[in-house]
Amino acid sequence: MNILPNFINRIVFLTLILIFLNSCAALAPRSAPAKDIPVNEKDRVAKNVAEGRGIRLFNKNTKSGDFQFASSNPLWRATLDTLDFMPILNASYSGGIIVTDWYGEDGGKDSIKITIKFLSNEIRPDGIEVLVFKKNCKSFENCQSKRNDGKLSNELKFVILKKAAQLKKTDLLKK
């Protein structure tokens, strides 16, 4: 058996791989000295774009995105104003949902819980879904809760939409 040529072949192969991998470091971009990097953000962006390192997704002269935040969405504000008498359990603007805690005025015997789902930012009847749950307790441990799709959910939806329309009108008059 001749082991020496096989061993030499492996050494040569490994040496060639190491030389090849070491030569790749010459192609790697070097970081610029700190004195060459502009301090101003706009200058850095312009330099990066000029060097082809940055991309611009939006034209600077056009309006960028139509984002609405909770404080500027009249439907969201109208809902919170309408439900201000109830304790809020969960309010997630990004998730589009408001859930109240159980609320009752007669010592907890009968209470309601309201869930409002935002299906759109537009003020229209199919833009929100109002779910009302009623809980009736005969004793502390004997409670029954069920969904109530009656008059209360329709009235709440109407009040919220009416208030949202008023808020939107007020916001437009301010502008």
Secondary structure, 3 states (H helix, E strand, C coil): CCHHHHHHHHHHHHHHHHHHHHHHCCCCCCCCCHHHCCCCHHHHHHHHHHCCCCCCCCCCCCCCCCCCCHHHCHHHHHHHHHCCCCCEEEEECCCCEEEECCECCCCCCEEEEEEEEECCCCCCHHHEEEEEEEEEECCCCCEEEEEECCHHHHHHHHHHHHHHHHHHHHHHHHC
